[in-house]
Amino acid sequence: MGGESVWPYKSTSRNRGLVLLALGVVKVATAEQSRQLVLPGTADVQTVRNVCKDLRSVGLVESVGRTSFTGVSERPVWRDLWNLTPAGLASAATELGRPVKEMGGTARDAAKAGAPHALAVTDTIDAFCQSPPKPTKPIARRTTPVPAPVRELSARPAGLGQLRGWETEVPLPVSGTFTTPARGSLRADAVLTAPEAGVPVLFVEVDNHTEPDAVVAWKIESYRRFFQRTTKDHRGRDVPFWRTLWDPSGRDGHPPLALVFAKDGVSPEARMNRMKKIRDLSTACWQGVWHSGSVYDDTVKAGYRDYTGTIPVLATTLAQLRLHGPHGPVWWRYGHPAWETLQDALDNPEDHRAYRHREEQRRTEHAAKEEREHQERQEAESRRKAAAWPCPTCGRKVFPDDGETRPPGSECTVCTSIKRREQEEAAASAAEDAEGQEEAKRNSLFGFLH
C-alpha cells in the first residue's frame, strides 16, 4: 500500500488492515460500526473515518451511500456507508487469508440503497463478537494542543468467536456448488465457525420485520432442504453436502440456526407474537419425533425425542444480544420452555442420549430397590428363624407363622395335623360304635316294644 507519506489522514497500517478485515467480512458498514468491530478502544470515531479516507485515496474503499437514524434531538443523523472496491476486496481477502472467489461481492448496490439489512447483519455480528475495547495511542492533531487524559474503557459482555470466523451472504446451494449455486438457492445472512468455543458452525438469519412470517418459515424449510442434500465421499458413501465445508456439532440433528430479530421500535408483545408464528409455521423443521416408554419404570412418562433431520432454531433479539452478549440467557430454543444461555439452548435434554442417561439412572434405582427388598426379605427370614422353637413332640423347628399363627412352645403343623386326624378318626369310630349299638337294640327280641 506504499509508504507512510501516501496516507494524507495519517492512519496506521494496523488500523487499515483491521478496517479492511471488517469490511471484508460484513461488506458494508458505517465508520461507527467498523470501530465497534475492530477498534472499539479508539478515543472517537474520527480515527476510523480517517482510515476509510486513506483507503479511499488509494482506491480500496468507497462511499456511495448514506444511512440515517434519529438522534437525541429527534432529528435525522446521517452517516456515510463504506464498502470495498474490487481492489479492496482482493486486499481484504489477503487480510482474511481467503481466496478472492470466496469473498462474494463488493456490496456497492446495497450501499447505494442504504443497505438497511446489511447494516443489521453488521450490528448482529458485532453483538456476537463483543470485541473488547483496548486502549490505542491517539494520533496527534493540530486541534488537540494538549495530550488527552487517560480514558476508562467500558466493559462489554463476553463474545463468541472471532471476526475472522464470520462470513456473510453465504450460498447454500440446493444444487450446484458453493461458488456456483443453482437458481433458487438460499443465502445465509451470516455463518459463524468457532470450534474453539464449542460452536463448529452456527447459521444466522437477521429479521428486520420486512418479510411475512411465512417467508421466514420458508427460509427455515430451505435450510433443512440444504442440510438434507447429500454427496459421495471418497469411499462412495452418501454424506451430508454441508459437511464438505463445515464440521458437525456432535449433537443430534442439523447445524443450529439463530434467528435474530433486529428491528427497533417493535413492542415486546408484537415481537413475541412474530416469534411464535414463525415457530408454529416451522414446527416440522425443529420438533422431532417422540418415542415413549421405559424398560425399568412403567409408572413414569418416559421417552425421548429423535432430532434426526431437524434444525435447532434459536430465537433472540438484537437488543438482548447487545446487552447480555451471546452467552447470556437471551436464547429461546423453539421447543424449549424458557430463555436460556447458548449452551443450554443448543443442548437436547429430551434426546436419546439424555434418555439413555435417565434410563441408566432408573436401572440403578431399580437395582437398588431390588437389593433393598432382597435385604429386607433376608432380615425378615433371619428374625423368623431366630423366633423358632423345637416341636415338643417331634423336635422339628416351629415358626410363629408356620401356616397359621402359633403361640411359642406349640407343636408343629405335622404333629398338630396328626393329632387332629387321630381325634377326628376316634370321634368317627365312637359315632359308628354308638350307631351300631343303637341298631342292635332295635333288632333285639324286645326291640319291637320300643
C-alpha beads as a LAMMPS data file, in Angstrom:
LAMMPS data file: protein, C-alpha beads

450 atoms
449 bonds

1 atom types
1 bond types

-500.0 500.0 xlo xhi
-500.0 500.0 ylo yhi
-500.0 500.0 zlo zhi

Masses

1 110.0

Atoms # bond

1 1 1 0.000 0.000 0.000
2 1 1 3.041 2.296 -0.175
3 1 1 4.925 4.251 2.429
4 1 1 3.524 6.358 5.225
5 1 1 3.819 9.535 3.075
6 1 1 0.926 8.416 0.828
7 1 1 -1.587 8.432 3.676
8 1 1 -2.875 12.016 3.939
9 1 1 -5.014 11.271 7.012
10 1 1 -2.140 9.683 8.969
11 1 1 -3.783 6.286 9.560
12 1 1 -1.609 3.395 10.722
13 1 1 -1.037 0.203 8.748
14 1 1 -2.510 -1.825 11.619
15 1 1 -5.743 0.151 11.611
16 1 1 -6.023 -0.001 7.834
17 1 1 -5.616 -3.761 7.946
18 1 1 -8.299 -4.082 10.616
19 1 1 -10.827 -1.960 8.730
20 1 1 -10.169 -3.926 5.530
21 1 1 -10.718 -7.138 7.532
22 1 1 -14.016 -5.808 8.919
23 1 1 -15.321 -4.724 5.503
24 1 1 -14.135 -7.998 4.009
25 1 1 -16.466 -9.801 6.411
26 1 1 -19.523 -7.509 6.616
27 1 1 -19.136 -5.911 3.136
28 1 1 -20.749 -2.581 4.100
29 1 1 -20.636 -0.579 7.342
30 1 1 -20.570 2.899 8.806
31 1 1 -17.371 4.149 10.381
32 1 1 -19.078 3.707 13.774
33 1 1 -19.806 0.049 13.055
34 1 1 -16.254 -0.624 11.857
35 1 1 -14.980 0.993 15.030
36 1 1 -17.140 -1.302 17.175
37 1 1 -15.991 -4.363 15.256
38 1 1 -12.236 -3.876 15.233
39 1 1 -11.216 -0.645 17.034
40 1 1 -13.603 -0.132 19.972
41 1 1 -10.790 1.241 22.110
42 1 1 -10.190 4.340 19.974
43 1 1 -10.906 7.707 21.547
44 1 1 -13.534 8.569 18.932
45 1 1 -14.839 7.507 15.555
46 1 1 -12.694 10.025 13.704
47 1 1 -9.786 7.576 13.781
48 1 1 -11.800 5.093 11.710
49 1 1 -13.101 7.808 9.399
50 1 1 -9.503 8.790 8.691
51 1 1 -8.664 5.154 7.958
52 1 1 -11.554 4.963 5.482
53 1 1 -10.493 8.203 3.804
54 1 1 -6.929 6.964 3.450
55 1 1 -8.141 3.687 1.966
56 1 1 -10.390 5.613 -0.403
57 1 1 -7.423 7.700 -1.532
58 1 1 -5.775 4.552 -2.923
59 1 1 -8.948 3.075 -4.380
60 1 1 -9.581 0.283 -1.858
61 1 1 -12.869 1.530 -0.368
62 1 1 -15.589 3.902 -1.461
63 1 1 -18.628 5.629 -0.008
64 1 1 -21.538 5.563 -2.449
65 1 1 -24.443 5.605 0.023
66 1 1 -25.669 7.001 3.284
67 1 1 -27.891 5.888 6.130
68 1 1 -29.732 7.817 8.814
69 1 1 -31.074 7.329 12.304
70 1 1 -32.999 9.517 14.709
71 1 1 -30.713 11.447 17.057
72 1 1 -31.348 12.667 20.594
73 1 1 -32.920 15.835 19.199
74 1 1 -35.429 13.693 17.248
75 1 1 -33.817 14.874 14.030
76 1 1 -32.239 12.512 11.454
77 1 1 -28.497 11.960 11.715
78 1 1 -26.783 10.878 8.520
79 1 1 -23.799 8.553 8.268
80 1 1 -21.656 7.592 5.284
81 1 1 -21.622 3.956 4.248
82 1 1 -18.284 2.405 3.374
83 1 1 -17.819 -0.603 1.116
84 1 1 -14.926 -2.251 -0.707
85 1 1 -13.933 -1.722 -4.314
86 1 1 -12.840 -4.766 -6.361
87 1 1 -9.232 -3.919 -5.476
88 1 1 -10.227 -3.559 -1.828
89 1 1 -11.981 -6.924 -1.967
90 1 1 -8.717 -8.526 -3.051
91 1 1 -6.832 -6.734 -0.253
92 1 1 -9.431 -7.847 2.285
93 1 1 -9.090 -11.429 1.024
94 1 1 -5.392 -11.203 1.856
95 1 1 -6.166 -9.903 5.357
96 1 1 -8.638 -12.766 5.911
97 1 1 -6.500 -15.427 4.255
98 1 1 -9.330 -16.436 1.907
99 1 1 -9.465 -16.935 -1.855
100 1 1 -10.939 -13.915 -3.656
101 1 1 -13.569 -16.139 -5.303
102 1 1 -14.978 -16.916 -1.845
103 1 1 -15.248 -13.263 -0.821
104 1 1 -18.557 -12.514 -2.520
105 1 1 -19.342 -9.074 -3.943
106 1 1 -18.418 -5.516 -3.049
107 1 1 -21.941 -4.597 -1.789
108 1 1 -21.851 -1.445 -3.946
109 1 1 -25.509 -1.703 -4.983
110 1 1 -26.591 -2.401 -1.396
111 1 1 -24.663 0.655 -0.175
112 1 1 -26.338 2.854 -2.801
113 1 1 -29.748 1.748 -1.465
114 1 1 -28.826 2.456 2.155
115 1 1 -28.186 -1.235 2.981
116 1 1 -30.644 -1.475 5.926
117 1 1 -30.497 -5.267 6.096
118 1 1 -26.728 -5.454 5.623
119 1 1 -26.255 -2.908 8.424
120 1 1 -28.484 -5.011 10.706
121 1 1 -26.323 -8.050 9.915
122 1 1 -23.226 -5.988 10.750
123 1 1 -24.767 -4.959 14.090
124 1 1 -25.623 -8.595 14.779
125 1 1 -22.069 -9.777 14.126
126 1 1 -20.790 -7.023 16.433
127 1 1 -23.236 -8.138 19.157
128 1 1 -21.900 -11.693 18.822
129 1 1 -18.223 -10.706 18.805
130 1 1 -18.425 -8.067 21.581
131 1 1 -14.854 -7.031 20.709
132 1 1 -13.247 -5.897 23.989
133 1 1 -12.062 -2.274 23.943
134 1 1 -8.291 -1.932 24.013
135 1 1 -6.541 1.385 24.522
136 1 1 -4.889 2.864 21.456
137 1 1 -2.314 5.551 21.088
138 1 1 -4.143 8.723 19.998
139 1 1 -2.940 10.415 16.834
140 1 1 -1.688 13.954 17.428
141 1 1 -3.860 16.507 15.690
142 1 1 -3.453 20.218 15.258
143 1 1 -6.757 20.731 17.023
144 1 1 -5.513 18.905 20.149
145 1 1 -2.937 21.164 21.839
146 1 1 -2.568 19.049 24.985
147 1 1 -2.343 15.245 25.467
148 1 1 -5.713 13.598 26.005
149 1 1 -6.356 12.252 29.518
150 1 1 -6.280 8.528 30.164
151 1 1 -9.668 7.101 29.275
152 1 1 -11.631 4.487 31.184
153 1 1 -12.814 1.862 28.713
154 1 1 -16.301 0.466 29.214
155 1 1 -16.561 -3.287 29.654
156 1 1 -18.547 -5.470 27.269
157 1 1 -20.070 -8.932 27.806
158 1 1 -18.101 -11.968 26.726
159 1 1 -18.246 -12.504 22.984
160 1 1 -18.380 -15.623 20.832
161 1 1 -15.739 -16.370 18.249
162 1 1 -13.533 -14.041 16.254
163 1 1 -14.402 -11.708 13.402
164 1 1 -12.299 -13.888 11.086
165 1 1 -14.684 -16.757 11.820
166 1 1 -17.623 -14.936 10.178
167 1 1 -18.841 -14.998 6.606
168 1 1 -21.813 -13.118 5.164
169 1 1 -24.171 -13.832 2.271
170 1 1 -23.063 -17.460 2.205
171 1 1 -24.686 -19.515 -0.588
172 1 1 -26.466 -22.706 0.446
173 1 1 -26.845 -24.480 -2.896
174 1 1 -29.753 -26.862 -3.354
175 1 1 -27.741 -27.984 -6.384
176 1 1 -24.546 -26.814 -7.976
177 1 1 -21.562 -25.763 -5.884
178 1 1 -20.858 -23.176 -3.216
179 1 1 -19.140 -20.930 -5.760
180 1 1 -21.763 -21.510 -8.495
181 1 1 -25.055 -22.273 -6.714
182 1 1 -28.108 -23.150 -8.772
183 1 1 -31.023 -20.772 -9.169
184 1 1 -33.322 -20.818 -6.147
185 1 1 -30.538 -21.494 -3.654
186 1 1 -30.763 -19.670 -0.335
187 1 1 -28.055 -17.367 1.018
188 1 1 -27.387 -17.339 4.750
189 1 1 -27.147 -13.830 6.183
190 1 1 -24.106 -14.878 8.212
191 1 1 -22.260 -18.031 9.251
192 1 1 -20.003 -18.342 12.284
193 1 1 -17.392 -21.032 12.757
194 1 1 -15.983 -21.011 16.289
195 1 1 -14.821 -24.554 17.148
196 1 1 -12.585 -23.127 19.875
197 1 1 -15.782 -22.008 21.636
198 1 1 -17.631 -25.297 21.103
199 1 1 -19.581 -23.981 18.091
200 1 1 -18.292 -25.744 14.942
201 1 1 -20.836 -23.837 12.849
202 1 1 -23.797 -21.523 13.526
203 1 1 -26.037 -20.126 10.795
204 1 1 -27.613 -16.711 11.428
205 1 1 -30.671 -15.072 9.872
206 1 1 -31.388 -11.426 10.736
207 1 1 -35.041 -10.381 10.657
208 1 1 -35.991 -6.717 10.095
209 1 1 -39.767 -7.399 10.082
210 1 1 -39.827 -6.676 6.353
211 1 1 -40.994 -10.161 5.297
212 1 1 -44.169 -12.080 6.169
213 1 1 -43.955 -14.747 8.836
214 1 1 -44.487 -17.454 6.215
215 1 1 -41.460 -16.295 4.216
216 1 1 -39.184 -16.596 7.264
217 1 1 -40.633 -20.058 7.976
218 1 1 -39.989 -20.971 4.324
219 1 1 -36.331 -19.977 4.806
220 1 1 -36.081 -22.410 7.716
221 1 1 -37.514 -25.139 5.494
222 1 1 -34.977 -24.165 2.793
223 1 1 -32.196 -24.607 5.336
224 1 1 -33.491 -28.080 6.075
225 1 1 -33.565 -28.999 2.371
226 1 1 -29.984 -27.787 2.021
227 1 1 -28.887 -29.785 5.070
228 1 1 -30.621 -32.879 3.663
229 1 1 -28.635 -32.701 0.435
230 1 1 -26.021 -35.464 0.171
231 1 1 -22.909 -36.132 -1.870
232 1 1 -20.468 -39.023 -2.244
233 1 1 -17.305 -39.174 -0.172
234 1 1 -14.007 -40.712 -1.309
235 1 1 -15.379 -44.162 -0.415
236 1 1 -18.562 -43.701 -2.400
237 1 1 -20.743 -43.302 0.682
238 1 1 -23.524 -40.711 0.989
239 1 1 -22.560 -37.869 3.330
240 1 1 -24.285 -34.514 4.009
241 1 1 -23.177 -31.945 1.443
242 1 1 -22.756 -29.239 4.099
243 1 1 -20.144 -31.431 5.815
244 1 1 -17.786 -30.795 2.894
245 1 1 -17.338 -27.261 4.230
246 1 1 -18.211 -27.337 7.950
247 1 1 -17.639 -29.695 10.855
248 1 1 -20.513 -31.467 12.659
249 1 1 -21.662 -30.265 16.065
250 1 1 -21.641 -33.668 17.751
251 1 1 -25.337 -33.230 18.613
252 1 1 -28.372 -34.851 17.039
253 1 1 -29.849 -33.063 14.073
254 1 1 -28.569 -30.497 11.601
255 1 1 -26.446 -27.420 12.450
256 1 1 -28.179 -24.757 14.557
257 1 1 -29.897 -21.708 13.087
258 1 1 -30.098 -18.437 15.043
259 1 1 -32.948 -16.034 14.250
260 1 1 -32.033 -12.501 15.364
261 1 1 -34.955 -10.069 15.417
262 1 1 -33.275 -6.726 14.843
263 1 1 -35.982 -4.129 14.211
264 1 1 -36.173 -1.309 16.760
265 1 1 -39.434 0.253 17.858
266 1 1 -41.369 -3.022 17.981
267 1 1 -43.308 -3.764 21.153
268 1 1 -42.305 -6.886 23.107
269 1 1 -45.776 -8.341 22.505
270 1 1 -45.595 -7.855 18.736
271 1 1 -42.090 -9.300 18.565
272 1 1 -43.037 -12.333 20.648
273 1 1 -46.141 -12.910 18.516
274 1 1 -43.928 -12.908 15.417
275 1 1 -41.515 -15.365 17.025
276 1 1 -44.412 -17.677 17.933
277 1 1 -45.981 -17.528 14.456
278 1 1 -42.680 -18.411 12.823
279 1 1 -42.263 -21.191 15.378
280 1 1 -45.694 -22.635 14.599
281 1 1 -45.200 -22.398 10.825
282 1 1 -41.839 -24.196 11.007
283 1 1 -42.682 -26.897 13.588
284 1 1 -41.853 -29.765 11.241
285 1 1 -38.306 -28.435 10.851
286 1 1 -37.330 -28.393 14.535
287 1 1 -39.686 -30.545 16.634
288 1 1 -38.504 -34.112 16.086
289 1 1 -40.388 -37.360 16.796
290 1 1 -41.318 -38.514 20.305
291 1 1 -40.748 -42.142 21.352
292 1 1 -42.234 -43.174 24.706
293 1 1 -41.616 -45.973 27.185
294 1 1 -39.231 -47.102 29.916
295 1 1 -37.812 -50.563 30.459
296 1 1 -37.490 -50.135 34.215
297 1 1 -40.431 -47.987 35.285
298 1 1 -43.836 -48.054 33.579
299 1 1 -45.279 -45.533 36.045
300 1 1 -43.315 -42.543 34.661
301 1 1 -43.844 -40.617 31.419
302 1 1 -40.503 -41.659 29.954
303 1 1 -39.239 -41.434 26.419
304 1 1 -37.030 -39.456 24.089
305 1 1 -37.291 -37.178 21.084
306 1 1 -35.494 -38.157 17.911
307 1 1 -33.949 -34.996 16.446
308 1 1 -32.559 -36.697 13.349
309 1 1 -33.231 -34.451 10.366
310 1 1 -34.287 -31.432 12.442
311 1 1 -32.769 -27.970 12.879
312 1 1 -32.199 -26.410 16.312
313 1 1 -33.835 -22.988 15.832
314 1 1 -32.767 -20.371 18.402
315 1 1 -34.560 -17.012 18.518
316 1 1 -33.303 -13.816 20.161
317 1 1 -33.394 -10.047 19.713
318 1 1 -30.551 -7.770 18.727
319 1 1 -31.204 -5.634 21.820
320 1 1 -30.781 -8.631 24.151
321 1 1 -27.713 -9.794 22.256
322 1 1 -26.095 -6.376 22.575
323 1 1 -26.888 -6.039 26.270
324 1 1 -26.063 -9.531 27.559
325 1 1 -23.840 -10.960 24.829
326 1 1 -24.241 -14.353 23.111
327 1 1 -23.524 -16.290 26.327
328 1 1 -26.294 -14.603 28.320
329 1 1 -29.808 -16.036 28.828
330 1 1 -31.031 -14.478 25.582
331 1 1 -31.987 -17.547 23.523
332 1 1 -35.410 -19.120 23.068
333 1 1 -34.905 -22.528 21.508
334 1 1 -38.101 -23.499 19.694
335 1 1 -39.488 -26.389 21.715
336 1 1 -37.849 -25.293 24.987
337 1 1 -39.946 -23.578 27.696
338 1 1 -37.796 -20.563 28.659
339 1 1 -34.951 -18.195 27.778
340 1 1 -31.581 -19.928 28.093
341 1 1 -27.863 -19.491 27.649
342 1 1 -26.420 -20.587 24.318
343 1 1 -25.008 -23.799 25.792
344 1 1 -28.369 -24.807 27.266
345 1 1 -30.258 -23.790 24.144
346 1 1 -28.010 -25.940 21.954
347 1 1 -28.492 -28.928 24.248
348 1 1 -31.172 -31.556 23.567
349 1 1 -32.408 -32.555 27.043
350 1 1 -35.038 -34.882 25.542
351 1 1 -32.845 -36.695 23.002
352 1 1 -31.843 -40.360 23.052
353 1 1 -28.533 -39.548 24.738
354 1 1 -30.377 -37.924 27.650
355 1 1 -32.938 -40.760 27.603
356 1 1 -30.149 -43.348 27.945
357 1 1 -28.786 -41.353 30.865
358 1 1 -32.218 -41.268 32.535
359 1 1 -32.746 -44.970 31.814
360 1 1 -29.386 -45.733 33.404
361 1 1 -30.491 -43.782 36.473
362 1 1 -33.769 -45.713 36.524
363 1 1 -31.864 -49.003 36.082
364 1 1 -29.631 -48.086 39.013
365 1 1 -32.646 -47.131 41.124
366 1 1 -34.454 -50.336 40.083
367 1 1 -31.431 -52.465 41.016
368 1 1 -31.067 -50.617 44.329
369 1 1 -34.750 -51.182 45.078
370 1 1 -34.440 -54.897 44.335
371 1 1 -31.339 -55.088 46.520
372 1 1 -33.178 -53.333 49.388
373 1 1 -36.158 -55.701 49.058
374 1 1 -33.816 -58.709 48.964
375 1 1 -32.051 -57.437 52.075
376 1 1 -35.369 -56.866 53.816
377 1 1 -36.503 -60.401 52.956
378 1 1 -33.245 -61.824 54.310
379 1 1 -33.558 -59.828 57.522
380 1 1 -37.182 -60.896 57.946
381 1 1 -36.174 -64.547 57.390
382 1 1 -33.389 -64.197 59.946
383 1 1 -35.850 -62.797 62.505
384 1 1 -38.276 -65.597 61.691
385 1 1 -35.610 -68.255 62.191
386 1 1 -34.495 -66.635 65.448
387 1 1 -38.072 -66.836 66.765
388 1 1 -38.433 -70.584 66.011
389 1 1 -38.638 -73.329 68.707
390 1 1 -38.469 -77.157 68.616
391 1 1 -41.733 -79.083 68.432
392 1 1 -42.296 -80.718 71.872
393 1 1 -43.499 -83.900 70.124
394 1 1 -41.177 -84.484 67.153
395 1 1 -38.443 -81.892 67.618
396 1 1 -38.975 -80.168 64.250
397 1 1 -38.485 -76.358 64.096
398 1 1 -41.713 -74.495 64.593
399 1 1 -42.151 -70.902 63.303
400 1 1 -44.668 -68.370 64.627
401 1 1 -46.249 -68.032 61.155
402 1 1 -45.964 -71.698 60.119
403 1 1 -49.277 -71.934 58.230
404 1 1 -51.219 -70.186 60.980
405 1 1 -50.465 -68.072 63.996
406 1 1 -48.915 -70.256 66.694
407 1 1 -48.087 -69.376 70.299
408 1 1 -44.489 -70.159 71.347
409 1 1 -43.982 -73.779 72.517
410 1 1 -46.820 -75.254 70.476
411 1 1 -46.473 -78.298 68.260
412 1 1 -45.528 -78.171 64.574
413 1 1 -48.114 -78.386 61.818
414 1 1 -47.295 -82.054 61.156
415 1 1 -47.909 -83.145 64.722
416 1 1 -50.947 -80.920 65.016
417 1 1 -52.367 -82.439 61.817
418 1 1 -51.685 -85.985 63.034
419 1 1 -53.405 -85.360 66.369
420 1 1 -56.309 -83.605 64.663
421 1 1 -56.706 -86.568 62.272
422 1 1 -56.491 -89.072 65.150
423 1 1 -59.124 -87.094 67.052
424 1 1 -61.375 -86.993 64.021
425 1 1 -60.920 -90.729 63.418
426 1 1 -61.618 -91.518 67.107
427 1 1 -64.727 -89.352 67.031
428 1 1 -65.901 -91.086 63.858
429 1 1 -65.227 -94.538 65.354
430 1 1 -67.142 -93.655 68.537
431 1 1 -70.042 -92.382 66.496
432 1 1 -70.001 -95.588 64.446
433 1 1 -69.963 -97.755 67.616
434 1 1 -72.852 -95.794 69.066
435 1 1 -74.827 -96.213 65.857
436 1 1 -74.098 -99.989 65.920
437 1 1 -75.300 -100.323 69.463
438 1 1 -78.457 -98.442 68.630
439 1 1 -79.077 -100.683 65.637
440 1 1 -78.571 -103.810 67.785
441 1 1 -81.127 -102.622 70.264
442 1 1 -83.700 -102.091 67.535
443 1 1 -83.131 -105.620 66.158
444 1 1 -83.208 -107.475 69.550
445 1 1 -86.195 -109.696 70.842
446 1 1 -87.701 -106.834 72.697
447 1 1 -86.813 -104.235 70.140
448 1 1 -90.359 -104.037 68.828
449 1 1 -91.527 -102.930 72.265
450 1 1 -89.576 -99.775 71.829

Bonds

1 1 1 2
2 1 2 3
3 1 3 4
4 1 4 5
5 1 5 6
6 1 6 7
7 1 7 8
8 1 8 9
9 1 9 10
10 1 10 11
11 1 11 12
12 1 12 13
13 1 13 14
14 1 14 15
15 1 15 16
16 1 16 17
17 1 17 18
18 1 18 19
19 1 19 20
20 1 20 21
21 1 21 22
22 1 22 23
23 1 23 24
24 1 24 25
25 1 25 26
26 1 26 27
27 1 27 28
28 1 28 29
29 1 29 30
30 1 30 31
31 1 31 32
32 1 32 33
33 1 33 34
34 1 34 35
35 1 35 36
36 1 36 37
37 1 37 38
38 1 38 39
39 1 39 40
40 1 40 41
41 1 41 42
42 1 42 43
43 1 43 44
44 1 44 45
45 1 45 46
46 1 46 47
47 1 47 48
48 1 48 49
49 1 49 50
50 1 50 51
51 1 51 52
52 1 52 53
53 1 53 54
54 1 54 55
55 1 55 56
56 1 56 57
57 1 57 58
58 1 58 59
59 1 59 60
60 1 60 61
61 1 61 62
62 1 62 63
63 1 63 64
64 1 64 65
65 1 65 66
66 1 66 67
67 1 67 68
68 1 68 69
69 1 69 70
70 1 70 71
71 1 71 72
72 1 72 73
73 1 73 74
74 1 74 75
75 1 75 76
76 1 76 77
77 1 77 78
78 1 78 79
79 1 79 80
80 1 80 81
81 1 81 82
82 1 82 83
83 1 83 84
84 1 84 85
85 1 85 86
86 1 86 87
87 1 87 88
88 1 88 89
89 1 89 90
90 1 90 91
91 1 91 92
92 1 92 93
93 1 93 94
94 1 94 95
95 1 95 96
96 1 96 97
97 1 97 98
98 1 98 99
99 1 99 100
100 1 100 101
101 1 101 102
102 1 102 103
103 1 103 104
104 1 104 105
105 1 105 106
106 1 106 107
107 1 107 108
108 1 108 109
109 1 109 110
110 1 110 111
111 1 111 112
112 1 112 113
113 1 113 114
114 1 114 115
115 1 115 116
116 1 116 117
117 1 117 118
118 1 118 119
119 1 119 120
120 1 120 121
121 1 121 122
122 1 122 123
123 1 123 124
124 1 124 125
125 1 125 126
126 1 126 127
127 1 127 128
128 1 128 129
129 1 129 130
130 1 130 131
131 1 131 132
132 1 132 133
133 1 133 134
134 1 134 135
135 1 135 136
136 1 136 137
137 1 137 138
138 1 138 139
139 1 139 140
140 1 140 141
141 1 141 142
142 1 142 143
143 1 143 144
144 1 144 145
145 1 145 146
146 1 146 147
147 1 147 148
148 1 148 149
149 1 149 150
150 1 150 151
151 1 151 152
152 1 152 153
153 1 153 154
154 1 154 155
155 1 155 156
156 1 156 157
157 1 157 158
158 1 158 159
159 1 159 160
160 1 160 161
161 1 161 162
162 1 162 163
163 1 163 164
164 1 164 165
165 1 165 166
166 1 166 167
167 1 167 168
168 1 168 169
169 1 169 170
170 1 170 171
171 1 171 172
172 1 172 173
173 1 173 174
174 1 174 175
175 1 175 176
176 1 176 177
177 1 177 178
178 1 178 179
179 1 179 180
180 1 180 181
181 1 181 182
182 1 182 183
183 1 183 184
184 1 184 185
185 1 185 186
186 1 186 187
187 1 187 188
188 1 188 189
189 1 189 190
190 1 190 191
191 1 191 192
192 1 192 193
193 1 193 194
194 1 194 195
195 1 195 196
196 1 196 197
197 1 197 198
198 1 198 199
199 1 199 200
200 1 200 201
201 1 201 202
202 1 202 203
203 1 203 204
204 1 204 205
205 1 205 206
206 1 206 207
207 1 207 208
208 1 208 209
209 1 209 210
210 1 210 211
211 1 211 212
212 1 212 213
213 1 213 214
214 1 214 215
215 1 215 216
216 1 216 217
217 1 217 218
218 1 218 219
219 1 219 220
220 1 220 221
221 1 221 222
222 1 222 223
223 1 223 224
224 1 224 225
225 1 225 226
226 1 226 227
227 1 227 228
228 1 228 229
229 1 229 230
230 1 230 231
231 1 231 232
232 1 232 233
233 1 233 234
234 1 234 235
235 1 235 236
236 1 236 237
237 1 237 238
238 1 238 239
239 1 239 240
240 1 240 241
241 1 241 242
242 1 242 243
243 1 243 244
244 1 244 245
245 1 245 246
246 1 246 247
247 1 247 248
248 1 248 249
249 1 249 250
250 1 250 251
251 1 251 252
252 1 252 253
253 1 253 254
254 1 254 255
255 1 255 256
256 1 256 257
257 1 257 258
258 1 258 259
259 1 259 260
260 1 260 261
261 1 261 262
262 1 262 263
263 1 263 264
264 1 264 265
265 1 265 266
266 1 266 267
267 1 267 268
268 1 268 269
269 1 269 270
270 1 270 271
271 1 271 272
272 1 272 273
273 1 273 274
274 1 274 275
275 1 275 276
276 1 276 277
277 1 277 278
278 1 278 279
279 1 279 280
280 1 280 281
281 1 281 282
282 1 282 283
283 1 283 284
284 1 284 285
285 1 285 286
286 1 286 287
287 1 287 288
288 1 288 289
289 1 289 290
290 1 290 291
291 1 291 292
292 1 292 293
293 1 293 294
294 1 294 295
295 1 295 296
296 1 296 297
297 1 297 298
298 1 298 299
299 1 299 300
300 1 300 301
301 1 301 302
302 1 302 303
303 1 303 304
304 1 304 305
305 1 305 306
306 1 306 307
307 1 307 308
308 1 308 309
309 1 309 310
310 1 310 311
311 1 311 312
312 1 312 313
313 1 313 314
314 1 314 315
315 1 315 316
316 1 316 317
317 1 317 318
318 1 318 319
319 1 319 320
320 1 320 321
321 1 321 322
322 1 322 323
323 1 323 324
324 1 324 325
325 1 325 326
326 1 326 327
327 1 327 328
328 1 328 329
329 1 329 330
330 1 330 331
331 1 331 332
332 1 332 333
333 1 333 334
334 1 334 335
335 1 335 336
336 1 336 337
337 1 337 338
338 1 338 339
339 1 339 340
340 1 340 341
341 1 341 342
342 1 342 343
343 1 343 344
344 1 344 345
345 1 345 346
346 1 346 347
347 1 347 348
348 1 348 349
349 1 349 350
350 1 350 351
351 1 351 352
352 1 352 353
353 1 353 354
354 1 354 355
355 1 355 356
356 1 356 357
357 1 357 358
358 1 358 359
359 1 359 360
360 1 360 361
361 1 361 362
362 1 362 363
363 1 363 364
364 1 364 365
365 1 365 366
366 1 366 367
367 1 367 368
368 1 368 369
369 1 369 370
370 1 370 371
371 1 371 372
372 1 372 373
373 1 373 374
374 1 374 375
375 1 375 376
376 1 376 377
377 1 377 378
378 1 378 379
379 1 379 380
380 1 380 381
381 1 381 382
382 1 382 383
383 1 383 384
384 1 384 385
385 1 385 386
386 1 386 387
387 1 387 388
388 1 388 389
389 1 389 390
390 1 390 391
391 1 391 392
392 1 392 393
393 1 393 394
394 1 394 395
395 1 395 396
396 1 396 397
397 1 397 398
398 1 398 399
399 1 399 400
400 1 400 401
401 1 401 402
402 1 402 403
403 1 403 404
404 1 404 405
405 1 405 406
406 1 406 407
407 1 407 408
408 1 408 409
409 1 409 410
410 1 410 411
411 1 411 412
412 1 412 413
413 1 413 414
414 1 414 415
415 1 415 416
416 1 416 417
417 1 417 418
418 1 418 419
419 1 419 420
420 1 420 421
421 1 421 422
422 1 422 423
423 1 423 424
424 1 424 425
425 1 425 426
426 1 426 427
427 1 427 428
428 1 428 429
429 1 429 430
430 1 430 431
431 1 431 432
432 1 432 433
433 1 433 434
434 1 434 435
435 1 435 436
436 1 436 437
437 1 437 438
438 1 438 439
439 1 439 440
440 1 440 441
441 1 441 442
442 1 442 443
443 1 443 444
444 1 444 445
445 1 445 446
446 1 446 447
447 1 447 448
448 1 448 449
449 1 449 450
